[in-house]
Amino acid sequence: MILIIFFFEWLSKSDNYGYLRLNTNLFMHLNVMVRYFVMAFIAAWCMGFSGLKAQLPEPMGSAAIFQELQKLKVVGSVLYIAAHPDDENNSLLPFLAKEKKYRTAYLSLTRGDGGQNLIGSEQGIDLGLIRTQELLAARKIDGSEQYFTSAYEFGFSKTSTETLSIWDKQKVLADMVWVIRKFQPDIIINRFPPDARAGHGHHASSAILSIEAFKAAADPNQFPEQLKMGVDIWQAKRLLWNTFNFGGANTTSENQLKINAGVFNSFLGQSYGEVGGEARSMHKSQGEGRPRRKGPLYEYFVTIAGDSAKTQLMDGVITDWSRFGNSGKMVEQKIDALIRDFQFVKPENAVPKLVELYRQIQSISMNAIWKDQKLSELSRLIAASSGLIAEATTEMEYAIPGEKLGIQFLINKRSEANINLLQIQLKSQGKIAFDSSMQLPLQNNNNFNFTYQYTIPANQPLSQPYWLASPMNDMGTFNVSDQHLIGLANSLPDFEASFTFTVYGETFNFRTPLQYKYVDLVRGELYEPLTVIPPVLVSLNKKVIISDLKTPDKKKIPQPDIQLQFKSNFTANSVPVKLGLRDDKNLLVSKDTTYNLVAGNIYPYSLPLSEVLKKKRGMQ
């Protein structure tokens, strides 16, 4: 075994930024770049994959605002559980989220790392990154939320016994319990049964674990350490199985609970079968393009734990504000008045009453999860109704530790609503990187622009999907040490802007990630996540190098050179570079040189393998 050690040390503006080291086995089939360096690129590409690459700020017109006002009235929630991306029921989720107005989420145990890939060559964790974003693109369409456990899709598994012996069963179960305790669903729905009818081991295991999690989430003796970290025990009303008729198996029956999820939504101009077809088609790597189905779509359910559902999924669950007593009934009366008086051509007229409702909900005693959820929904409605936009962008595609980053803050209020800007902050890793206080009354449709030059700290962590930050302990589960990250679909943004406003005298804080904003000549203005990448990226030109080759007539073939290249992401003069090759014990060859580096340029670098092998033989 021979290891390459690539050493950088540079000075720029009298600051010593540090060094990078690359270790790779020359005689193994490796990814061309060490994962530590390429993950920032993968994350940047995949985190902008929704839609299928760039992200745009979501506008909310009057029709959407009105539907969100209707959703304010509903306090029911549903958690749907299955094994993989594309296992969810794409017509049922929008029916629950947009028709019934329940808070709806899909918990996928894995990120789909072991699936097929019809759109590229990525496999394993790289494919899992892509499929994560495909799920988020689907959720953007159907109005649901997305969660994951730390289970890794290691490939096809015939039985649940095999699956649960490879996954860390207790760890995955703990993750599911954590999500249930945080989300507090009124009901839980499984896509699969816990037996052979599920099709294969991962599917059946998702149901087996869901049944256990349904009970464990309500047991204070199960995973008690979670109860010290901001969650409480939670007992859902029931656990159902959404039976199916596909893949040659029909598990439905007319004596099961039956609902029609194919109804038409006049605000959307679509039925939920049409919405579901659009959402399903986001699973592009799996070739899941589907038609937009019209007409009735019947879904069937069997209760497998908890109180049985007779006539509807939420039997026995109070889903209006009477759930919170007389105070809740008074809140619902105000919501009814807002809906009754809503003016589609002047949504900003609702803002003063929305602010009054916000204050009222703040003052009443109610379930903390629902209070936070409804206050968050109200904040979005207030911003949307007043035409308020606040964004933080940069023209730099990547952030480089030690380099300057130009940030543009833009605020505009496109209405006559009474709003003042009080403060702008930039936060990174939970710390305030920039803070500016002001007292600025916002005028109707006037842009307020503010720029700031921020130097990225030399020790700024590189962008990294949180579930890949630590090596896996086994082949079945990712190793996530921060409990509060468990379940999240994406990593938290590296940089986040915080805007503080007063709206009719009430203080609101709106947060948004710092994003890369640019104009594409074909697609127009686009936004992508800003990622922190290393100052230098290093790769081998060849994945495998074979030595001591001979022709059929026994003549030796000259030893190849070891060819590397590195891309500089910063500009500096007289940067010392050192390349060394060593085996397990000894430094075999080292080479020193100096470069004048220009950001974006790629530089070749080579060493003759013959010298390395000669030195190695001399040491044996």
Sequence and secondary structure as in RCSB ss.txt:
>XXXX:A:sequence
MILIIFFFEWLSKSDNYGYLRLNTNLFMHLNVMVRYFVMAFIAAWCMGFSGLKAQLPEPMGSAAIFQELQKLKVV
GSVLYIAAHPDDENNSLLPFLAKEKKYRTAYLSLTRGDGGQNLIGSEQGIDLGLIRTQELLAARKIDGSEQYFTS
AYEFGFSKTSTETLSIWDKQKVLADMVWVIRKFQPDIIINRFPPDARAGHGHHASSAILSIEAFKAAADPNQFPE
QLKMGVDIWQAKRLLWNTFNFGGANTTSENQLKINAGVFNSFLGQSYGEVGGEARSMHKSQGEGRPRRKGPLYEY
FVTIAGDSAKTQLMDGVITDWSRFGNSGKMVEQKIDALIRDFQFVKPENAVPKLVELYRQIQSISMNAIWKDQKL
SELSRLIAASSGLIAEATTEMEYAIPGEKLGIQFLINKRSEANINLLQIQLKSQGKIAFDSSMQLPLQNNNNFNF
TYQYTIPANQPLSQPYWLASPMNDMGTFNVSDQHLIGLANSLPDFEASFTFTVYGETFNFRTPLQYKYVDLVRGE
LYEPLTVIPPVLVSLNKKVIISDLKTPDKKKIPQPDIQLQFKSNFTANSVPVKLGLRDDKNLLVSKDTTYNLVAG
NIYPYSLPLSEVLKKKRGMQ
>XXXX:A:secstr
  EEEEEE  EETTEE        BTTS   SS HHHHHHHHHHHHHT GGGS B      HHHHHHHHHHHT  
 EEEEEESSTT S TTHHHIIIIIS  EEEEEESS  TTS  SSSS  THHHHHHHHHHHHHHHHHHT EEEE S
B   S  S HHHHHHHTTHHHHHHHHHHHHHHH  SEEEESS SSGGGSSHHHHHHHHHHHHHHHHTT TTSSGG
GGGTT      SEEEEEE EETTEE   TTSEEEE   EETTTTEEHHHHHHHHHTT GGGT       S  EEE
EEEEEES  SSSTTTT   SGGGGHHHHHHHHHHHHHHHHH  TT GGGGHHHHHHHHHHHHHS   HHHHHHHH
HHHHHHHHHHTTEEEEEEES SEE TTSEEEEEEEEEE SS  EEEEEEEEEETTEEEEEEEEEEE  BT  EEE
EEEEE  TT      GGGSS  SSSSB     GGGTT SS   SEEEEEEEEETTEEEEEEEE EEEEEETTTEE
EEEE EE  SEEEEES S    S B TTS B    EEEEEEEESS EEEEEEEEEEE SS EEEEEEEEEEE TT
 EEEEEEEHHHHHHHHHHH 
